[in-house]
């Protein structure tokens, strides 16, 4: 298993990290402990030494399960990462109590990698103003945590502000070859590198979207490397970035664990020819979009509450990846009914200010019709 070094601490971490948020489930919808234990054990025996969990994962069961499971191995043989749920923290005492609670749940004396979870502009302001960072830095002095960082979900400007606040030990970013301009993106990865801050990557296969591509797209990859899956190409793209120390994979089946372990054993970075192939695939996927919405936000707020960029993002993602199950789940479970395209009253305010001159009203009608049919066909 390829390892990379956190230079400041000397920690040698496996390039593949086990993300503990998508374990297989039993009939009750809880973690299937037998199957999950087999997966974790296979990963550990094949060189994975970085295990990433968080307080809310699996309805708050993940920390408990992972902490118990890892008791079978010598404590110094693995690195355990978890995260402070910032949305639960209203006072500094809340942060203190949560950290001690997490140590108890994990059944550990210390956490190797501890993060402020899913920072955004608003949650960062709260953590900063409460003095949470300073408290966590004090825990480093006592040895209760060994590396302090944050995971991030917002725009680059917010990342720029956070990353300059203190001497972070690492940061965790969403990054894959389709999301280089999303959130902190590749620009954020380069900024972290310039500041000497190692990067842990999440969503390397974009929640599975770039692991299950249309056949004509897959053929572009297979023409060069017939035996390699689309997921392996995506993983190798991320692993070819030199400041990336760990690539998290939220594995949910044993075959995923096996393939990932194979990919990161004697890891082979992308050649220039292979980088060009990935670039070609990216362009082919982007060419499938339904409209050219850039999520600039000029159309917002909609007087009638429609999340115009959000609707178009989901519509364009479906056009690119054909990820029917994911789109149905997002449309029916995550997308607010009050923000859907059908709430459009055709006032035209959005079209008057759209820099792309999009046919917003007609496109909203079309996507609502398409998604309604998609849901109906699935029932």
C-alpha positions, 0 to 999 in steps of 0.5 A: 500500500502506497504511503505518504508522509505528513511532513510536520508530524512524520505520520506515514498514512496510507494513500487510501483511507477508509471512509466510514459513512457508507457501510453495508446495512442489515435488514433494520437499516443499521450497520451490518457489523459482520460484513463491515468488519470483514471489509475493514479487516481486509483493508487493514491487512492490505495496508490501509491505516487511515480510518475516517468517521464522524459523529452523525455517520450512520445515524450516530452509529459509525463512531461507536462501531469503528471505535469498537472494531479498531480495538482488535489492532495495536493503537499505534498501527492505525490513524483514526479521524473524526470530526466536531459536528459544528452545528451541535456547538452553541457554546465553547462548553458544547465543543468541550463536552462533544470532544470528550463524548467522542473519545468515549464513543470511540473508546480511545485516549486520543484522536489522530486527526480531528476536524471541524466538520463541513465548515461553511461561512456561517459555521466558521464564523461561529467556531471562530467567535466561540474560540473553538479553534484555540480550545482544540489547539490546546488539546494538541498540547495535551496529546488528546488530538494529534492533528487539527484540521477541517473539512470544507463545503463552501466557496473558495473565498471562504476557504481562503479565509479559513486556511489563513487563520492558523497553522492547520495540520491538514484540510479535507476537500471535495475534489475529483476531475469533474469538480475542479472548479467546485467549492475550494476546488483545485485552486484551494488544493494549490493554495493549501500546498503553497501554505504547507497544509496537506490535503485529504480528499473526499468524494474522489468519485463524486458520490459514485457518479464518475464510477458508473458512466455511460458506455460511450464514455467508459470506452474512452478509458477502456481503449487505453486501459481495458482492465481498469474501471472508471472508478480506478481512473478517478482514484488515480487522477486524485492520487496524482496530485502531489499534495494529496496525502489521503484519498477517502473512499466510502466503500460499501461492498467488499469488491470496492475494497479489493479494487481500491486496495489494488489501485493503491498498492504500488500506486501508478500516477497518471501519465501525460497521455492518461491525463489527456484522456481524463481531460477528454472525458471531462469535456465529453461529460460537460458537453451533455449538459442541458443548459449553461447555468453557471450558478452565478446567482444573478437570478436569485432570490426568486420571488416565488422561492424557486432554487433556480441554480439548484434545479439546473444543477440536478438537471445537468448532473443527470444529463451528464451521468445518467445517475437515475437512482441518485437523482430520484433520491435527491429530488424526492428526499433532499430537494425542498418542495417549495424550491422546485421548478413547479413553483415558477410563476413565470414572472420573468425576473430571472430572465431579465438578469441572466448573464447567460441569456438562458431560457429559464422559464421553459427549462424549468418546465422541462426539467419538472416534467422530466423529473416527474416522469422519472419518479413515476417510472420508478414507482 
